[in-house]
């Protein structure tokens, strides 16, 4: 049985080319999904950090104003 590997598929055939099988390989697709998921998580973390930092700064400003009065 001979085979040819191409982008996202595997083509198998015998010497007389009586049987041809095409198998799709989804490894790249799964890796792309994982990368997208990682990017989304990183963006969410950045947003959370920015919101927390902003909230802390506002609380500090309020405390300082209260102490000055």
DSSP file (Angstrom, degrees, kcal/mol; ACC not computed):
  #  RESIDUE AA STRUCTURE BP1 BP2  ACC     N-H-->O    O-->H-N    N-H-->O    O-->H-N    TCO  KAPPA ALPHA  PHI   PSI    X-CA   Y-CA   Z-CA
    1    1 A X              0   0    0      0, 0.0    13,-0.2     0, 0.0     2,-0.2   0.000 360.0 360.0 360.0 124.6    0.0    0.0    0.0
    2    2 A X  E     -A   13   0A   0     11,-2.8    11,-2.5     2,-0.0     2,-0.3  -0.625 360.0-164.2 -98.4 162.0    1.4    3.4   -1.0
    3    3 A X  E     -A   12   0A   0      9,-0.2     2,-0.4    -2,-0.2     9,-0.2  -0.994  15.4-156.0-147.6 154.8    0.4    6.7    0.4
    4    4 A X  E     -A   11   0A   0      7,-2.6     7,-3.2    -2,-0.3     2,-0.6  -1.000  12.9-152.2-128.9 130.1    0.7   10.4   -0.2
    5    5 A X  E     +A   10   0A   0     -2,-0.4     2,-0.2     5,-0.2     5,-0.2  -0.909  25.2 163.2-104.3 124.0    0.4   12.9    2.5
    6    6 A X  E >   -A    9   0A   0      3,-2.3     3,-1.6    -2,-0.6     2,-0.4  -0.664  53.1 -47.1-125.5-175.0   -0.9   16.3    1.6
    7    7 A X  T 3  S-     0   0    0      1,-0.3     3,-0.1    -2,-0.2    -1,-0.1  -0.394 121.8 -19.8 -61.7 114.3   -2.3   19.3    3.5
    8    8 A X  T 3  S+     0   0    0     -2,-0.4    17,-1.9     1,-0.1     2,-0.3   0.630 125.5  77.7  62.9  18.3   -4.8   17.9    6.0
    9    9 A X  E <   -AB   6  24A   0     -3,-1.6    -3,-2.3    15,-0.3     2,-0.4  -0.994  60.3-148.9-151.6 160.5   -5.3   14.6    4.2
   10   10 A X  E     -AB   5  23A   0     13,-2.5    13,-2.8    -2,-0.3     2,-0.6  -0.994  13.8-156.7-130.3 122.7   -3.7   11.3    3.6
   11   11 A X  E     -AB   4  22A   0     -7,-3.2    -7,-2.6    -2,-0.4     2,-0.4  -0.901  10.7-171.0-106.2 119.3   -4.3    9.4    0.3
   12   12 A X  E     +AB   3  21A   0      9,-2.8     9,-2.5    -2,-0.6     2,-0.3  -0.897  12.6 161.1-109.7 136.9   -3.8    5.7    0.4
   13   13 A X  E     -AB   2  20A   0    -11,-2.5   -11,-2.8    -2,-0.4     7,-0.2  -0.994  30.3-125.4-151.7 154.5   -3.7    3.5   -2.7
   14   14 A X    >   -     0   0    0      5,-1.0     3,-1.1    -2,-0.3     0, 0.0  -0.330  41.6 -93.2 -91.6 179.2   -2.6    0.0   -3.8
   15   15 A X  T 3  S+     0   0    0      1,-0.3    -1,-0.1     2,-0.1    -2,-0.0   0.827 126.5  43.5 -65.0 -32.8   -0.2   -0.8   -6.7
   16   16 A X  T 3  S-     0   0    0      3,-0.0    -1,-0.3     0, 0.0     0, 0.0   0.441 106.0-127.0 -91.3   0.2   -3.1   -1.3   -9.2
   17   17 A X    <   +     0   0    0     -3,-1.1     3,-0.1     2,-0.1    -2,-0.1   0.885  69.7 131.1  52.6  44.1   -4.9    1.7   -8.0
   18   18 A X        +     0   0    0      1,-0.2     2,-0.5     0, 0.0    -1,-0.1   0.715  67.9  43.3 -89.2 -26.3   -8.1   -0.3   -7.4
   19   19 A X        +     0   0    0      2,-0.0    -5,-1.0     0, 0.0     2,-0.4  -0.979  64.9 179.2-126.0 127.0   -8.6    1.0   -3.9
   20   20 A X  E     -B   13   0A   0     -2,-0.5     2,-0.4    -7,-0.2    -7,-0.2  -0.993   4.0-174.1-128.3 127.0   -8.2    4.7   -3.0
   21   21 A X  E     -B   12   0A   0     -9,-2.5    -9,-2.8    -2,-0.4     2,-0.5  -0.965   8.3-161.1-120.7 136.5   -8.8    5.9    0.6
   22   22 A X  E     -B   11   0A   0     -2,-0.4     2,-0.5   -11,-0.2   -11,-0.2  -0.966   9.3-173.5-118.6 117.3   -8.8    9.5    1.6
   23   23 A X  E     -B   10   0A   0    -13,-2.8   -13,-2.5    -2,-0.5     2,-0.4  -0.941  17.0-139.1-112.8 125.4   -8.3   10.2    5.3
   24   24 A X  E     -B    9   0A   0     -2,-0.5     2,-0.6   -15,-0.2   -15,-0.3  -0.660  10.3-150.8 -84.3 136.7   -8.7   13.7    6.6
   25   25 A X        -     0   0    0    -17,-1.9     3,-0.2    -2,-0.4     4,-0.2  -0.935  13.6-177.6-109.2 122.4   -6.2   14.8    9.3
   26   26 A X     >  +     0   0    0     -2,-0.6     4,-2.2     1,-0.2     5,-0.2   0.178  49.9 109.4-106.6  16.8   -7.5   17.4   11.7
   27   27 A X  H  > S+     0   0    0      1,-0.2     4,-2.2     2,-0.2     5,-0.2   0.916  80.6  48.7 -60.3 -44.7   -4.3   17.9   13.8
   28   28 A X  H  > S+     0   0    0     -3,-0.2     4,-2.5     1,-0.2    -1,-0.2   0.898 110.1  52.2 -63.1 -40.0   -3.7   21.4   12.4
   29   29 A X  H  > S+     0   0    0      1,-0.2     4,-2.2     2,-0.2    -1,-0.2   0.916 109.9  48.0 -63.1 -43.4   -7.3   22.4   13.0
   30   30 A X  H  X S+     0   0    0     -4,-2.2     4,-2.3     1,-0.2    -1,-0.2   0.889 111.3  50.8 -65.3 -38.7   -7.2   21.3   16.6
   31   31 A X  H  X S+     0   0    0     -4,-2.2     4,-2.5     2,-0.2    -1,-0.2   0.902 109.4  51.0 -64.8 -39.9   -3.9   23.2   17.1
   32   32 A X  H  X S+     0   0    0     -4,-2.5     4,-2.4     2,-0.2    -2,-0.2   0.904 110.0  49.9 -63.5 -40.4   -5.4   26.3   15.6
   33   33 A X  H  X S+     0   0    0     -4,-2.2     4,-2.5     2,-0.2    -2,-0.2   0.911 110.5  49.9 -63.9 -41.7   -8.4   26.0   17.9
   34   34 A X  H  X S+     0   0    0     -4,-2.3     4,-2.4     2,-0.2    -2,-0.2   0.913 110.8  49.5 -62.9 -42.2   -6.0   25.6   20.9
   35   35 A X  H  X S+     0   0    0     -4,-2.5     4,-2.3     2,-0.2    -2,-0.2   0.911 111.3  49.1 -63.4 -42.2   -4.0   28.7   19.9
   36   36 A X  H  X S+     0   0    0     -4,-2.4     4,-2.4     1,-0.2    -1,-0.2   0.908 110.7  50.6 -62.8 -41.7   -7.2   30.7   19.5
   37   37 A X  H  X S+     0   0    0     -4,-2.5     4,-2.3     1,-0.2    -2,-0.2   0.902 109.9  50.1 -63.6 -41.2   -8.4   29.6   22.9
   38   38 A X  H  X S+     0   0    0     -4,-2.4     4,-2.4     2,-0.2    -1,-0.2   0.907 110.3  50.3 -63.2 -42.0   -5.0   30.6   24.5
   39   39 A X  H  X S+     0   0    0     -4,-2.3     4,-2.3     1,-0.2    -2,-0.2   0.914 110.4  49.6 -62.9 -42.5   -5.3   34.0   22.8
   40   40 A X  H  X S+     0   0    0     -4,-2.4     4,-2.3     1,-0.2    -2,-0.2   0.914 110.9  49.7 -62.4 -42.7   -8.8   34.5   24.1
   41   41 A X  H  X S+     0   0    0     -4,-2.3     4,-2.3     1,-0.2    -2,-0.2   0.905 110.3  50.3 -63.5 -41.6   -7.7   33.6   27.6
   42   42 A X  H  X S+     0   0    0     -4,-2.4     4,-2.3     2,-0.2    -1,-0.2   0.910 110.6  49.3 -63.7 -41.9   -4.8   35.9   27.5
   43   43 A X  H  X S+     0   0    0     -4,-2.3     4,-2.3     1,-0.2    -1,-0.2   0.898 110.4  50.7 -64.2 -39.9   -7.0   38.8   26.4
   44   44 A X  H  X S+     0   0    0     -4,-2.3     4,-2.4     1,-0.2    -1,-0.2   0.899 109.8  50.5 -64.2 -39.6   -9.5   38.0   29.2
   45   45 A X  H  X S+     0   0    0     -4,-2.3     4,-2.5     2,-0.2    -2,-0.2   0.906 109.6  50.5 -64.6 -41.0   -6.7   38.1   31.7
   46   46 A X  H  X S+     0   0    0     -4,-2.3     4,-2.5     2,-0.2    -2,-0.2   0.922 110.8  49.1 -62.7 -43.9   -5.4   41.4   30.4
   47   47 A X  H  X S+     0   0    0     -4,-2.3     4,-2.6     1,-0.2    -2,-0.2   0.918 111.3  49.7 -62.1 -43.5   -8.9   42.9   30.7
   48   48 A X  H  X S+     0   0    0     -4,-2.4     4,-2.6     1,-0.2     5,-0.2   0.917 111.4  48.7 -62.4 -43.5   -9.3   41.6   34.2
   49   49 A X  H  X S+     0   0    0     -4,-2.5     4,-2.6     2,-0.2    -1,-0.2   0.915 112.2  48.5 -63.8 -42.7   -6.0   43.0   35.3
   50   50 A X  H  X S+     0   0    0     -4,-2.5     4,-2.6     2,-0.2    -2,-0.2   0.923 113.0  47.5 -63.8 -44.1   -6.8   46.4   33.7
   51   51 A X  H  X S+     0   0    0     -4,-2.6     4,-2.5     2,-0.2    -2,-0.2   0.919 113.5  47.8 -64.1 -43.2  -10.2   46.5   35.4
   52   52 A X  H  X S+     0   0    0     -4,-2.6     4,-2.6    -5,-0.2    -2,-0.2   0.915 112.5  49.0 -64.1 -42.5   -8.7   45.5   38.8
   53   53 A X  H  X S+     0   0    0     -4,-2.6     4,-2.3    -5,-0.2    -2,-0.2   0.928 112.3  47.9 -63.5 -44.8   -6.0   48.1   38.5
   54   54 A X  H  X S+     0   0    0     -4,-2.6     4,-2.3     1,-0.2    -2,-0.2   0.914 112.3  49.6 -61.7 -43.4   -8.5   50.8   37.6
   55   55 A X  H  X S+     0   0    0     -4,-2.5     4,-2.3     1,-0.2    -2,-0.2   0.917 110.7  49.6 -62.8 -43.9  -10.7   49.9   40.5
   56   56 A X  H  X S+     0   0    0     -4,-2.6     4,-2.5     1,-0.2    -1,-0.2   0.902 110.4  50.5 -62.9 -40.5   -7.9   49.9   43.0
   57   57 A X  H  X S+     0   0    0     -4,-2.3     4,-2.4     2,-0.2    -1,-0.2   0.905 110.1  49.7 -65.1 -40.4   -6.7   53.3   41.8
   58   58 A X  H  X S+     0   0    0     -4,-2.3     4,-2.3     2,-0.2    -2,-0.2   0.905 110.9  49.8 -65.0 -40.1  -10.3   54.7   42.1
   59   59 A X  H  X S+     0   0    0     -4,-2.3     4,-2.5     2,-0.2    -2,-0.2   0.919 110.9  49.7 -63.6 -43.0  -10.5   53.3   45.7
   60   60 A X  H  X S+     0   0    0     -4,-2.5     4,-2.6     1,-0.2    -2,-0.2   0.904 110.1  50.6 -62.5 -41.1   -7.1   54.8   46.6
   61   61 A X  H  X S+     0   0    0     -4,-2.4     4,-2.4     2,-0.2    -1,-0.2   0.913 110.7  49.2 -63.1 -42.3   -8.2   58.2   45.2
   62   62 A X  H  X S+     0   0    0     -4,-2.3     4,-2.3     2,-0.2    -2,-0.2   0.908 111.5  49.2 -63.9 -41.5  -11.4   58.0   47.2
   63   63 A X  H  X S+     0   0    0     -4,-2.5     4,-2.4     2,-0.2    -2,-0.2   0.924 111.3  49.5 -63.5 -44.0   -9.5   57.1   50.4
   64   64 A X  H  X S+     0   0    0     -4,-2.6     4,-2.0     1,-0.2    -2,-0.2   0.909 111.3  49.0 -63.2 -41.5   -7.1   60.0   49.8
   65   65 A X  H  X S+     0   0    0     -4,-2.4     4,-1.5     1,-0.2    -1,-0.2   0.911 111.0  50.6 -62.8 -42.1   -9.9   62.4   49.3
   66   66 A X  H  < S+     0   0    0     -4,-2.3    -2,-0.2     1,-0.2    -1,-0.2   0.903 111.4  47.7 -63.2 -41.4  -11.6   61.2   52.5
   67   67 A X  H  < S+     0   0    0     -4,-2.4    -1,-0.2     1,-0.2    -2,-0.2   0.842 109.1  53.9 -69.8 -32.9   -8.4   61.6   54.5
   68   68 A X  H  <        0   0    0     -4,-2.0    -1,-0.2     1,-0.3    -2,-0.2   0.791 360.0 360.0 -72.7 -26.9   -7.8   65.1   53.1
   69   69 A X     <        0   0    0     -4,-1.5    -1,-0.3    -5,-0.2    -2,-0.2   0.467 360.0 360.0 -84.8 360.0  -11.2   66.3   54.2
